[in-house]
Amino acid sequence: MSATASPLGLYEPGSSPLHRLGAGWKFLALLGFAVLVFVLGSPLSLGIATAVAVAGYAVARIPPRRCWQAVRLAVPMLVFVFLLQWWLLGLDNAAVICLRLLAALGAANLFTLTTRVDDLVTAIERGLAPARRIGVRPERVGLLVGLTLQAVAALSTIAAETREAQRARGAGRSVTAFAVPFLVRTLRHADQLGEALAARGVGDED
């Protein structure tokens, strides 16, 4: 699988230690890191956690262009959240909240850049296999996770392409010029996905 122009949620081929690590182990590490991030409560400790997530990009040898794509999307949201929380809760709380978001989002994006969706789905199905005895269907859980990650990538691609088309028409500041085509393309994608799932029999009662 090769990387495309989508900013988020796409695998970036590579041979780094993070790429070679099993998808299941990376998923468990991501969950543990997320729990740690939301337990930590000081700007210093969260700053260290954020630095660890950033260092992961260097270990994985993620190209600068992919890093920039993620930064370009995350920074406006983080700035907005920081200013809002600073106004509502004060500077220290705003810093804690934004560092938590930055560390968690950075780690999650790194995970998707170094993990194929198919590998993750397989790992989840294998890990949940013993739970069949209590009624859990691992293939459904794996499918749900895979669809969620692919939906993030699809919506990111649609948003990027719609924004480029908007700029080409000279309507860069128009909310409507972005929102309407984005909504139409998103609904079309949802219809196509629903048809594909129906064709595979997903959702049929056994």
C-alpha positions as MATLAB code, in Angstrom:
seq = 'MSATASPLGLYEPGSSPLHRLGAGWKFLALLGFAVLVFVLGSPLSLGIATAVAVAGYAVARIPPRRCWQAVRLAVPMLVFVFLLQWWLLGLDNAAVICLRLLAALGAANLFTLTTRVDDLVTAIERGLAPARRIGVRPERVGLLVGLTLQAVAALSTIAAETREAQRARGAGRSVTAFAVPFLVRTLRHADQLGEALAARGVGDED';
ca = [
       0.000    0.000    0.000;
       1.362    3.401   -0.860;
       0.701    6.665    0.879;
      -1.519    9.236   -0.727;
      -2.141   12.923   -0.206;
      -4.534   12.558    2.673;
      -3.288   14.328    5.814;
      -4.451   11.805    8.386;
      -5.117    8.164    8.938;
      -2.995    6.676    6.123;
      -0.177    4.190    6.305;
       3.262    5.522    5.411;
       5.416    2.634    4.144;
       8.687    2.128    5.950;
      11.054   -0.338    7.618;
      11.577    1.407   10.961;
      11.285   -0.446   14.294;
       7.792    1.012   14.743;
       6.712   -0.253   11.332;
       7.998   -3.741   12.119;
       6.398   -3.915   15.563;
       3.229   -5.999   15.628;
      -0.043   -4.122   15.197;
      -1.498   -5.621   18.361;
       1.428   -4.506   20.507;
       1.299   -1.016   19.018;
      -2.430   -0.809   19.683;
      -1.945   -1.817   23.326;
       0.883    0.706   23.649;
      -1.342    3.421   22.211;
      -4.122    2.622   24.680;
      -1.661    2.646   27.565;
      -0.165    5.941   26.418;
      -3.635    7.492   26.126;
      -4.508    6.413   29.676;
      -1.209    7.803   30.948;
      -1.745   11.123   29.186;
      -5.155   11.597   30.783;
      -3.867   10.600   34.225;
      -0.984   13.079   34.174;
      -1.958   16.494   35.438;
       1.029   18.830   35.216;
       2.272   20.765   32.176;
       5.803   19.427   32.743;
       4.851   15.740   32.739;
       2.511   16.240   29.778;
       5.247   18.140   27.962;
       7.510   15.114   28.413;
       4.760   12.813   27.125;
       4.319   15.058   24.095;
       8.067   14.999   23.467;
       7.965   11.186   23.552;
       5.196   11.161   20.940;
       7.134   13.591   18.746;
      10.284   11.490   19.090;
       8.298    8.557   17.761;
       8.024   10.311   14.400;
      11.817   10.490   14.219;
      12.158    6.819   15.180;
       9.621    5.881   12.497;
      11.385    8.138    9.968;
       8.120    9.781    8.928;
       8.766   12.216    6.021;
       8.569   15.915    6.961;
       5.695   16.486    4.527;
       3.499   14.021    6.438;
       4.425   15.652    9.734;
       3.586   19.074    8.322;
       0.203   17.846    7.083;
      -0.699   16.721   10.598;
       0.606   19.930   12.193;
      -1.292   22.099    9.719;
      -4.568   20.453   10.724;
      -3.943   20.200   14.468;
      -2.527   23.647   15.251;
      -5.658   25.742   14.435;
      -7.811   23.444   16.582;
      -5.319   23.490   19.451;
      -5.001   27.271   19.323;
      -8.787   27.637   19.465;
      -9.075   25.170   22.372;
      -6.208   26.849   24.239;
      -7.690   30.337   23.959;
     -11.151   29.123   24.950;
      -9.899   27.172   27.962;
      -7.616   30.027   29.004;
     -10.639   32.315   29.051;
     -12.803   29.797   30.917;
     -10.366   27.975   33.214;
      -7.088   29.863   33.312;
      -3.637   29.478   31.779;
      -2.480   26.350   33.628;
      -5.633   24.357   32.878;
      -5.558   25.465   29.249;
      -1.954   24.263   28.920;
      -2.806   20.896   30.496;
      -5.804   20.317   28.232;
      -3.949   21.262   25.050;
      -0.879   19.202   25.911;
      -3.118   16.209   26.562;
      -4.766   16.652   23.179;
      -1.447   17.191   21.420;
       0.166   14.104   22.939;
      -2.861   11.866   22.330;
      -3.473   13.062   18.770;
       0.225   12.855   17.945;
       0.471    9.276   19.192;
      -2.739    8.217   17.447;
      -1.629    9.712   14.139;
       1.779    8.053   14.467;
      -0.003    4.747   15.030;
      -2.020    5.072   11.824;
       1.073    6.130    9.870;
       3.017    3.034   10.934;
       0.231    0.428   10.985;
      -1.706   -1.079    8.092;
      -5.443   -1.235    8.727;
      -5.560   -4.888    7.655;
      -2.828   -5.764   10.178;
      -4.721   -4.015   12.973;
      -8.001   -5.737   12.097;
      -6.252   -9.127   12.048;
      -4.610   -8.436   15.429;
      -7.934   -7.429   16.995;
      -9.703  -10.500   15.643;
      -6.921  -12.742   16.947;
      -6.834  -11.055   20.338;
     -10.605  -11.259   20.814;
     -10.933  -14.856   19.595;
     -11.251  -16.285   23.163;
     -14.179  -13.905   23.769;
     -16.335  -15.839   21.304;
     -17.395  -17.999   24.225;
     -19.185  -15.036   25.803;
     -20.855  -13.923   22.582;
     -18.311  -11.426   21.240;
     -17.847  -11.533   17.463;
     -14.198  -10.600   16.799;
     -14.706  -10.153   13.061;
     -17.397   -7.535   13.694;
     -15.203   -5.654   16.161;
     -12.294   -5.778   13.734;
     -14.514   -4.547   10.921;
     -15.769   -1.662   13.082;
     -12.220   -0.560   13.926;
     -11.123   -0.853   10.303;
     -14.100    1.141    9.049;
     -13.499    3.832   11.670;
      -9.871    4.330   10.625;
     -10.758    4.285    6.942;
     -13.548    6.798    7.548;
     -11.052    9.205    9.128;
      -8.804    8.847    6.087;
     -11.713    9.223    3.647;
     -13.119   12.348    5.322;
      -9.647   13.859    5.514;
      -9.135   13.241    1.793;
     -12.536   14.680    0.908;
     -11.885   17.773    3.017;
      -8.456   18.355    1.454;
      -9.724   17.910   -2.105;
     -12.757   20.116   -1.467;
     -10.535   22.843    0.002;
      -8.235   22.718   -3.043;
     -11.209   22.955   -5.412;
     -12.583   25.860   -3.377;
      -9.312   27.750   -3.697;
      -9.120   27.038   -7.420;
     -12.551   28.680   -7.825;
     -11.359   31.727   -5.900;
     -13.812   31.115   -3.048;
     -11.254   30.501   -0.313;
     -13.122   32.487    2.343;
     -16.602   31.138    1.681;
     -17.909   28.665    4.256;
     -20.749   27.612    1.961;
     -18.379   26.934   -0.941;
     -16.631   24.385    1.266;
     -19.489   22.979    3.349;
     -21.925   22.117    0.549;
     -19.519   20.125   -1.693;
     -17.987   18.487    1.383;
     -21.408   17.359    2.614;
     -22.449   16.083   -0.808;
     -19.240   14.104   -1.276;
     -19.431   12.725    2.265;
     -22.991   11.484    1.731;
     -21.998    9.957   -1.611;
     -19.111    8.167    0.071;
     -21.446    6.885    2.809;
     -23.845    5.530    0.165;
     -21.026    3.760   -1.659;
     -19.741    2.283    1.586;
     -23.223    1.085    2.531;
     -23.664   -0.591   -0.849;
     -20.284   -2.299   -0.548;
     -21.096   -3.606    2.941;
     -24.531   -4.810    1.808;
     -22.938   -6.634   -1.102;
     -20.716   -8.485    1.401;
     -23.712   -9.382    3.550;
     -22.654   -7.235    6.501;
     -25.609   -6.556    8.758;
     -27.592   -9.614    7.680;
     -28.963  -11.661   10.537;
     -27.395  -15.097   10.902;
];
